[in-house]
Amino acid sequence: MDGLVDIITLENLEQKMPRWDPASPNQLYALVDMGSNGIRFSVSDLSPPRTRLLKCIYRERAAISLFDALSGSSLLRFPDETIKLVSQTLARFNAIAVDDYGVPPGHVRVFATEAMRRAQNATSMLEAIRAACPGLSVCILAPQVETLFGAVGARSGFVDVKGLFLDLGGGSVQMSYLDSCAAAAAARAGDPAPEITAALSGQSLPFGAARLIRLLGNDDAAVHEAATSQLRRGLSEAFQTLRATFPSLAAAAAEAERNEEGAGIDIYLCGGGFRGYGSILMHNHPITPYPIPSIGSFTVSGKLFGRTQDMLEINRSFDGKIFGMSKRRRAQFPAIVAVVDALIAAVPAIRSVIFCSGGNREGALMMSLPPEIRHANPLASFEIAVEEAASTPGQQRASVQDVLDTLRSAFPPDLPLATTATVFGLGLGPLYASQIWTRLGADADANASAALHHAISCPDQPGLTHLARAVLGVTLCARWGANLAPFDEQLHRNLRALMETADPDSTFWADFTGSVTAAMGMLITRWPRTQHAMQRNIRFRSTTVHNERLNIHLEIFVGAEAAKGVDHETLLGLFKNLKKQKHAGKRVTVTVKPLPDPSHP
């Protein structure tokens, strides 16, 4: 490579990747990731105060395998037709960004990875791109920067993380480590970013799925064995280096080696190769069919993750379509399994594995943000949006907190809500509140169905795990009575099964929350105008008795105006699902009482 090649390293990252400017009048950013297996393009809106959500407003993927094009040449050179196709594709993406969406030219960023690092004629590719797109620059990521972007991009989808991060693309596999709490603390103290330290300590190995499958398919057994040995040794050395660098990882590994109860290391996986392995796991999940199609935040136990030979056999023998798996990915699956086996051999006691939808583009956006936004809770951005919706100009509205406080008052006061798998314990309260009075013109049964389908089909949003989606969907379904057609009943059962794997009591509290919300929605027929307007219509009080089962006595106090035309039996009927479900160990009794007139103590 010569001076035409612009390489981004950890040392020049600040200069090469412009920082996000909150004062910019245009907050649209376009990124192109020239990966080894495909070229991905997206346009994102980073407008404050919802910057942390990395809202994607357009995305596209060109099925151009730079690795295959490069591997077809003994001289590691891109063919002329590939160079022409790539330059035309980037010209198209640039036009979409700048002309169709109005992205400022300075906000369009293109970066390339392993295939461009290896190509002998990378400068020819860059010259063709510059000719097709005057003014568009392409940066090649150094392996450590690719490790950084992959890990931080995967981390972008979650509130807090602590674990190993691996990214398996077509040409390489990277390992890093992130502890979001430690990173946030370091940012507050002005210390060096742990993400950078992890990238320096991590490792990028030239064993992506596309490259490795070629090595494994070689007729020479020595080539096969050498590749497998080098992969295993590389991942083991990478893990040991990270373990020596990060005390929290060393402590988790030591606890796992001592077989302490609940100990183990959590692993976050991104990149097309690992997502392919996740798709096979989802296809063979104990909850069948698995109810949420998105691979982002799909989580399995270390035990299920380790059933590599079973997954290999399913990929080999299953004749039908496996959701999330292309023919190309299925052909590469033996190489993916080889990487997974090497990972299992390198890391003691894997506790859980979380698959991530984010990657290099999200990581590049995240690293352009100031630390206080990068480490912020993304669910707080949703709360801001809900508060904005609840305070429409010209209308006086009760706050989201007022609504949530009323709902919380229906729960037993001794219940530790913060640690339960409920809309409250998972930090989903504002999102839930925002949907209590939506779709009021639709039939209740249609709304119950829509709640379930929205939970599984809504776009990937940072902070929304599969458990969070299930809890939101099932709770909102209960808010509308959960009277479902046969088509939706299996989806409902499987979402509930997903919840119960995390917390056996979660489905009870979802039904309870939904019933309480339905009662509030019957008496308050739109978002309450003020806190006082809400309190004079409905209040809750809950008491409990613990003997052989948890007995909850819920009192609903109804204001005189709200009670007109609503009989007590109708209100009590909203809680019938709590009895129908026959939740083991819990019993709810409900009484309806008039709300005392505050003017007559």
N, C-alpha and C positions, 0 to 999 in steps of 0.2 A: 504494500500500500504506500501511497505517496502523500504529499501535502494536501491533495484534494480531499482526503478523508478526514472528516471531523469526528473525533472519538471523544465520547463523554466518559470521564473517569470520576472517581470519588473526589479527587483533588480539584477538578475544575467544574464540578456539578453546579455550584452556585452561579458561575459565570455562563455556562452553556445552557442551563434551563432557567429562563426568566421566572422571577417570583410573581406570584399572584398579587394583583393590585386591587384592593377593595374599592378604590376610588375610580377605577376604570368605568367609563360609561357603557362599555360593552363587555359582558361577563361570559361570552361564549368562547369555548376553547375546542379545537379539533385536534385529535391525535391519531396517528397511523402507526401501528406496530407491525413492522415487516418481520414476522416470525418465520421460522423454518418450515412450518406446516401450512401456513396461510397468512394472508395480510388482512389485518383487522383495522377498521376505521370507526371512529365515533365522534359525535359532537356533544359536548357537555355544557351545562349551564351552572356556573359557580356563583350566581348572584347571592349576596348576603340578604337575609340572615340564614339562608339554607345552604350555604356553601358546602358544609360537611357532607351533605347528601350526594354530592357529585352527580347531580341529576343528568342522566343521559337522555337526549332528545332525538338522537338519530344514531343508528349503528348499521354496519354492513361488513360482510366478510367476503374477500375474494379468495377462491380456492386455488391459490397458486402456491405450490410447494417449492420453495427456493432450495430446500435440501435435496429433493429429488432431481431438480434441474442441475444442481451442482454435482451430485453424485454420478450423474450420467456421463461426466467428463473425467478422464483419467488425470487431467491437469487441474482439476478443481476450478473450472471456468464456467460461467453462466453462458448458455447458448444465446445467440443473437435474438432468437424469437422470444426467449424469456425476458431479456432486457427490454425489448420493445413492449411486451405485454405488461410488465411491471411499470414502465414509465407511463404508458397509457392509463393504467389503473390509478396511479397516483395523481395523474392529471384530472381524472374523473373525480376522485375524492376531493382534491383541492377545489375544483369548481363547485361541487356540492357544498363544501364548507363556506367558501367565500361568496359565491354568487347566489346560492339558494338560501343559505341560512344567515348570511351576513357576518360570518366570523372574521374578525380583523386578520389580515395576512400575518401579522406578528404573533397571532395566537394559534397558528397552525404549526404543529410539531410532528416530525416524522423521525422515528428511530428504528434501527435494525439490530439484529442479534447474531446468533451463532453462524448462520449460513453466510452472511455478509462478512463476518470476521474471518471466515475460512477462504473465501473466494479470492483467487489470484487476480481476477479482473473486476474487483469491486469498484474501482474508479470508473470503469466503462459504464457500469450500472448507474453510478452517481451522475456521470456526465449526461447520460440519456435522460435521467429524471430532471436534471436542471434545464435541459433543452426543451423538454415537454412542459415543464412548470417553472418558468423564469421566476427567480426570487425564492423558490421553495428549497429549503436546505434539509439535508438528511444527516442525522447523527447516528453513529454506530456506538452501541453501548458496550463498554468494557464488561467483562464477566461479572465483576463485583457490583457494578451498577445494575446489571440485569438481575442479580440476586437481590439487591436492595429494592428495586421496583416491584419485582414479583412478590416479595414478602409483604411490603407495605400495601401493595394493591390487594392482596388476599386479606390483609388485616382490615382494609377499609370497610368490609361488610359487617363488622362486629362492633359491639360496645367495648368489651375488654377481652384481651387475649393473653395467654401465656403458654408458649409451646414452640415446637419446631415448625418451621415453614419450609416446604419443598415445592418446587415448580418443575414439572416435567413437560418440556416442549418436544419439538421434533428433533432438534440438534443437541440439546444439552439438558442436564438436570442440576438444579441448585438446591443447597440446603442452607438455612439461616435460622435465627432464633429471635423471637420477639416477646417482650413482657411489657404490655401497654401501660400498666401502672408504674413500672420503673421508668419507662420512657417519659411519661407525663411528669413524674417527679424530677427527672433530670432536666426536662425543659423548664420547669419552674425555678430550678436552682441555677439555670444557665450553664449546665454541664454539657459536654458533647453528647450528641444524639445517640442513644443505644442502637438505633437502627443502622447507623453508619458503622458502629463497632461490630455489630453482627455481620454486616456485609463484608467487612475486612476479615473477620474470623471465619466466615462461611466459605463454601467452596462451590465452584461451578465445574461440573464434569462433562466431557463431550460424549455423553451417552443418552441423548434424547431417544424417543421411541423410534423415529424414522432411521436414525443412524444405527441404533442397536439392533433393530430387526434385520438389517443387512448383515451385520456381523454374526448374528446368531444363525442366519440362513447360509452362512458360508460352509462349503463342503469340508473345509479343513477344520477338524475338531480342535486343533491347537488354537486357531483364531477364536473360536467360540469360547474355549476355556480361558484364554488370556483376557478377553473382553469382560467375561463374568467376574474373574478374579480382580481385575482392575476396578470394576464398578464397586464391588463389595469393599475392597480396601479403601477406595476413595470416600465412600459414604461413612465408613467406620472412622476414618481419620477426621473427616469433617465434623462428625458428632463429638469425638473426643476433644477436638479443638474448641468447639462451642461450649462443651461441658467445663473445660478449664477456664473459659473466659467469663461465664455467667454463673454466679453463685446459686441463683434460684434453679437453674437447670441442673447443676451439680447436686443440689439438695433433693430435687425430685428423682434423679437417677439413683441416688444413694438409698432413698426410701423404697424405691421399686426393687432394688437389689436385696434389701432386707425383708422383702415380702410384707411390708406394712399394709394394713387394711386400707383399701381405697387409694393406694399409691399408684403412681404411673405417670407417664408423659403423654401429653396431648399433642397431636400432630395436625397441622393445617396443610391441606394439599390443594395446589392450583395447577393450571396448565392443562392442555388438552389430553395428554396421556393419562394423568391421574383422574381427570373427570371421566374418562372412559372406564377406568376401573370402578369409579363410583357408580356409573350407570349399570354395570353388571351387578354390583352389590344391591342397588335399588331394585333391579329386575328380580333378584333372588331374596328379597327382604322377607323377614317373618310376617310383616304386615303386607298382605297381598290382595289387590294391587296396592303398591305404596301410594298414598293419596296426594302427595305434592310433587309435581313434575320437575321443579327447579332443582338443579344440583347444588346451587348456592346454599350453604349451611346444612346440607344433608350430613347427618352424623351417625356413625356406627361405633360399636365397641371394638376394642383392639382384638378381641377374640374373633368376631365376625370378619374383621379386616384381614386377619391372618389365614383365612381359608382360601389361599391362593390357588391350590390345585382344583378345588371345587369350582372356582370362578373360571379357571382355564378350561375345564371340561364343559361348563355351560356355554362358554363362547364357541367351543369346537362343535358341540352337538346340537345346539338350538338352531333350528332351521328358519324360524321366523325373524321378524324385525325386533331388535332390542332397542327400546327407546333411548335416545341419546348416543347411539353408536352407529357411525357410518361404516361402510364396507372397509374403508381405509383403516379406521381405528380398530376394527375387529381383526384385520390382517396384522396389525402391529401388536395385538394383545399379548402374545408370548413375550415380547420385549418389555411391555408394561409390567407384566408379572415378574420378570427378572429384576426390575428395579424395586418393586414392592418387596420381593424376597430379600434383596440386599438391604433394604431399609429395616425390615424386621430383624435381620441378623445384626444390624448395627446398633439398634436402640433397644434397651432393656424395658420390658413391661410397658408396651403401648396401652394406655388407658382408653383413649378415644381418638377417633379420626374424624376431622371435620373437613368437608370438601368446600372449596371456595369458588365463587364466580368471578371475583376480581383478578386482575393480572397486571401486566406492565403499564397499560394506559392509566388505570386507576392509581397505580403506584406513582407514576410520574405526576399526576394531578395532586395527589396527597403530599408529595415532597415539595411541591411548589407553594403549599399553604404554610402559614406560620404555625409553630407548635401548638399554640393554644387552640387553634381550630382543628389541626390534625388529630389531637388527642381528645377532642370534645366528644361527648355522648351524642351519636347521631339521632337518637330518639328525641333529644331536646329540640332538634330542628323541626321534627314533626309537631312537637308541642307548640312551637312558635307559630307554625302554619295554622294549627287549630285555633289558637288564641286570636289570630288575625281574622279567621272566618267567624269567630264568635263575637267580634266587635265591629260589625258592619257600620260604616259611617252613617250617622243619622238615626241609629237605633241603639237603644240602651239594652244591654244584654248581661245576663249573669255570666260570671267567669267560668272557665273550664274547671277551676278548682272548686267553685261552689257546687257544680254538678257532681264532681267526684266525691266531695265531702258528704253530700247527701247519700250517695250510693254506699260509701264506706260505713255510714252509720247503721246500715242494715246488717253488717257483719258482727259476729261475736267480738266483744271488746278484747277478749284474751287471745284472739287468733293472731298469730304473727304474720300479718298479710305480706310484709316485705319479703318473706322467704317462701311464699307459696307460688305455685305455678298458676297464677291468675292474671287477669289484666293489670292488677295492681302490683303484684310481686314481680312481674316481668317488665314493669315500666311502660305499659301500653295504655294506661288510663286515658291520656288525652286523645289517642287514636280511637279508642273505644267510644269515648264521649262524643267525638265528632260525628259518629254514625248512628247515634241513638235516634235522632229526629230526621234522618234522611229517608228518601223513598216513601214518604208518608202517603203519597197518592197511589201506591201500588198495593196489591193484595198481600196480606201477612204471609201466606204460604209461599208466594213468589219471593218475598223478601228473605224468608228463611233459607230458601234454596240459593238465592243470590249471595247471601253471607258466606255460605260454604264455598261456592265457586270463586268468589272474589279472593278468599283466603288462599286458594291454590293457584290462581292465575294472575294475581297482581304482580307487577314487575318486582324484580329483586330490589329491596330497599335496605340500606345499611341498618343493622340492628335488629332486623326482622328474621329471626331464626325459624326453622320449621316448627319448633314448639310454639313460638309466638304466633305464627300464622294459624296453627291449629286452634290455639286458645282463643284468638280473636274470632275465627270463623264459627267455632262451636258456641261461644258465648253470645255472639250476635244472632246466631240461629235460634238459641233459646229465648233471646229477647223477643223474637217474632213467633214464638210458640212451638218451633221445631216440628211442625206438622209437615212431613216430607213425603214426596212421591217415592215409589219403589226405586226409581232410578237414582235418587239422592241418598237413600238409606245406607247403602254400602259405603259411600263417601263419608257420611256422618259417622258410621261405626269405625272406619279406619282412621279418621282424624282423632276420634276419641281414644282408639288404641294407641296411637302415637303419643297422645298426652299422658296416658296412664303408664307408659314406659318411663316417663320422667318423674311423674308424681301420681300415685294411685288415687289421690283425692282430687285431682285437678278437674275431672269431669263433673264431680258433685258441685264444686264451687263455680264451675262454668254455668251449670243449670241454675244454681242459686242466684248468681249475678244476673243472668238473663231474666229470670222471673221477677226479681226486684226491679230491674230496669223496665220490664213490661208494665209493672204496676205504676211506676213513675210516669211512663209514657202515656198511660191511659188517662191519668189525672192532669198531666201537663202536656198539652198537645202540640207544643212547639218549643224551640229552645227558650227557656224562661227569660223574661225580660230583665228581671232583677233577682238578686238573692232572696229578698223579702218576698217577692211574688212566688218563688219556689217554696219557701218555708211555710207560707200560709196555706199552701195547697196540700203538701204531703211531707210527712216526717216518718222516720223509722226508729225503732228501738229493738235491740236484740239482747237476749239473755240466754245463758246455757246452763245445762245440768249434765255433769259427767257421771255416768254409772256404767252399765254394760255397753251403752252406746252414747254417742254425742247427741243430746237432745237440745235442739235450738228452738227457742220461742221468739218468733218475730211479730212485733206489733207494728201495724201500719196505721198512722194517725192521718185522717183525711179532713181537709178543710171543708167548711160548709158549702162554699161556692163550687169547689171541685166535685163534691159528692152528688150534686144535682144530676139525676139521670143515670148514676152509676150505683148499682146495688152491690152489697158486700159479697154475694155469691160470685158475681162476675170477677171481682178482684181476687177472691180466693181460688177461682178456677185457673188463674194464671200460674199457680204453683203446682198444678196437677202433675207436671212432668217430674217433679221431685219425688212424688210418690210412685209414679209409673216406673221410673228407673230403678227403684229399690236399692238405693245406695247402701252398701253394707256398713253397719256401724253408725249410721246417722239418721236422725229423724227430725223433721221440721213441722212445727205447728204454727199456724198463722192466725192472728186475730186482727180484725179491723175495728178501729175506734174513731170517734169524732175527735178532731183536733180542737183542743180547748181554745176558746176565744181569748186572745191575749189581753183584750180590754176588760175581761171579767175573770180575774184570778180566782 
